[in-house]
Amino acid sequence: MSTPALAIAHPVLEWIKYTPIGVFVRDSAWAFPTLQSLHFIGMTMLVGVVGAIDLRVLGVARGLPIHPLHKLLPVAFVGFGINLITGIFFFCHDPYVYAFNMSFRLKMLLIVVAGLNALWFQLGVFIDVDKWGPGIEASRLAKVISALSILIWFGVIMAGRFIAFIPSK
């Protein structure tokens, strides 16, 4: 389907493309690389904190209490916020590239799954985090959830990188 046909078929995408954000990102020589850098920093903040917690739950650095790591979650939330904002800017830059790209769709699905996995962890096994002192081994369920978290976030990162290399359908 050609771009004019897509524009007719998807007026919302056409509107998004010509929002001030979309025009700014397309017309600025430095916007896209700056946004990419910020997106990378946000992902590092998010995956760094979540990964540290997940690895501790899996038994790495068992001598550390988990509560101080849990106190770093606001850093992960800031990282997620940075990624959400920069991701919106990317989408507005060329919504046709993203809306019809299977890697982008997979990335969005995996982010939702990661959020549900984190909610499962928070509500299911992390309620008594204050008791998880040095040397405490996590339950099997906690380890499964943490291993899934690491795999899901690796999937998010990989799907994000593939967006640029897998053409839209």
C-alpha positions in Angstrom: 0.0 0.0 0.0 1.4 3.4 -0.9 1.9 6.2 1.5 -1.0 8.3 0.1 -3.2 5.3 0.4 -2.0 4.7 4.0 -2.7 8.4 4.8 -6.3 8.0 3.6 -6.7 4.7 5.4 -5.2 6.0 8.7 -6.1 9.7 9.3 -5.1 9.4 12.9 -1.5 8.4 11.9 -1.4 11.3 9.4 -2.5 13.7 12.1 0.1 12.3 14.5 2.8 12.7 11.9 2.1 16.4 11.5 1.8 17.3 15.2 4.4 19.8 16.4 6.3 16.9 18.0 6.5 15.0 14.7 7.5 18.0 12.7 10.1 19.0 15.3 11.8 15.5 15.3 11.8 15.3 11.5 13.0 18.8 10.8 15.7 19.0 13.5 19.2 17.6 12.7 19.9 16.9 16.3 16.5 15.8 17.7 16.5 12.2 16.7 20.1 11.3 17.9 19.4 13.2 21.1 16.2 11.3 21.7 18.0 8.0 20.9 20.7 8.9 23.5 18.0 9.7 26.1 16.1 6.5 25.3 19.3 4.5 25.9 19.9 6.3 29.2 16.3 5.7 30.3 16.6 2.0 29.3 19.8 1.8 31.3 18.2 3.3 34.3 15.2 1.0 34.1 17.0 -2.3 33.2 19.9 -1.5 35.5 17.7 -1.3 38.6 15.3 -4.1 37.6 18.1 -6.3 36.5 20.0 -5.8 39.8 16.9 -6.7 41.8 16.2 -9.7 39.6 19.8 -10.9 39.8 19.8 -10.6 43.6 16.5 -12.6 43.7 18.2 -15.3 41.5 21.0 -15.6 44.1 23.7 -13.3 42.8 25.3 -11.2 45.6 23.2 -13.1 48.2 25.1 -11.3 50.9 23.3 -8.0 50.0 20.0 -7.3 51.6 17.4 -6.7 48.9 15.6 -3.8 50.6 18.2 -1.2 49.6 17.9 -2.4 46.0 14.1 -2.0 46.3 14.6 1.6 47.3 16.2 2.2 43.8 12.9 1.5 42.1 12.1 5.3 41.7 15.2 5.4 39.4 13.7 2.6 37.3 10.4 4.6 37.1 12.2 7.7 36.0 14.0 5.6 33.3 10.6 4.3 32.2 9.2 7.8 32.0 12.2 8.9 29.9 11.6 6.0 27.6 7.8 6.7 27.4 8.4 10.3 26.4 11.1 9.6 23.9 9.1 6.7 22.5 6.2 9.0 21.9 8.5 11.4 20.1 9.9 8.6 17.9 6.3 7.4 17.1 5.3 11.0 16.1 8.4 11.3 13.9 7.0 8.6 11.5 3.9 6.8 12.8 3.6 4.7 9.7 7.0 3.1 10.3 6.1 2.2 13.9 2.4 1.3 13.6 2.9 -1.4 11.0 6.3 -2.7 12.2 6.1 -6.1 13.8 9.1 -5.5 15.9 7.5 -2.4 17.4 4.3 -4.3 18.1 6.3 -7.0 19.7 8.2 -4.5 21.8 4.9 -2.9 23.0 3.4 -6.3 23.8 6.6 -7.3 25.8 6.5 -4.0 27.7 2.9 -4.8 28.8 4.0 -8.3 29.8 6.9 -6.9 31.7 4.6 -4.6 33.6 2.2 -7.5 34.4 5.2 -9.6 35.5 6.4 -6.8 37.8 2.9 -6.5 39.2 2.8 -10.3 39.9 6.2 -10.0 41.6 5.2 -7.0 43.7 1.8 -8.4 44.8 2.7 -12.0 44.9 6.2 -12.5 46.4 7.7 -9.1 47.3 5.2 -8.0 50.0 7.6 -8.8 52.8 10.7 -7.2 51.2 11.9 -5.8 54.6 12.5 -9.4 55.7 14.7 -10.2 52.8 18.0 -9.6 54.5 21.5 -10.8 53.6 21.8 -14.5 52.9 18.0 -15.0 52.4 17.2 -17.2 49.5 14.2 -16.2 47.5 11.3 -18.6 46.8 11.2 -20.6 43.6 8.3 -18.5 42.4 10.2 -15.3 43.0 13.1 -16.8 41.0 10.9 -17.8 38.1 9.3 -14.3 38.0 12.8 -12.7 38.1 14.2 -14.9 35.4 11.1 -14.1 33.3 11.7 -10.4 33.9 15.3 -10.6 32.7 14.2 -12.5 29.5 11.3 -10.1 28.8 13.5 -7.0 29.2 16.1 -8.6 26.9 13.2 -9.2 24.4 12.1 -5.5 24.7 15.7 -4.3 24.0 16.1 -6.7 21.0 12.7 -5.9 19.5 13.5 -2.2 19.9 16.7 -2.6 18.0 15.0 -4.6 15.3 12.5 -1.8 14.5 15.1 -0.1 12.4 16.0 -3.2 10.5 12.6 -5.0 10.0 10.6 -3.2 7.3 6.9 -2.3 8.0 4.3 -4.5 6.3 
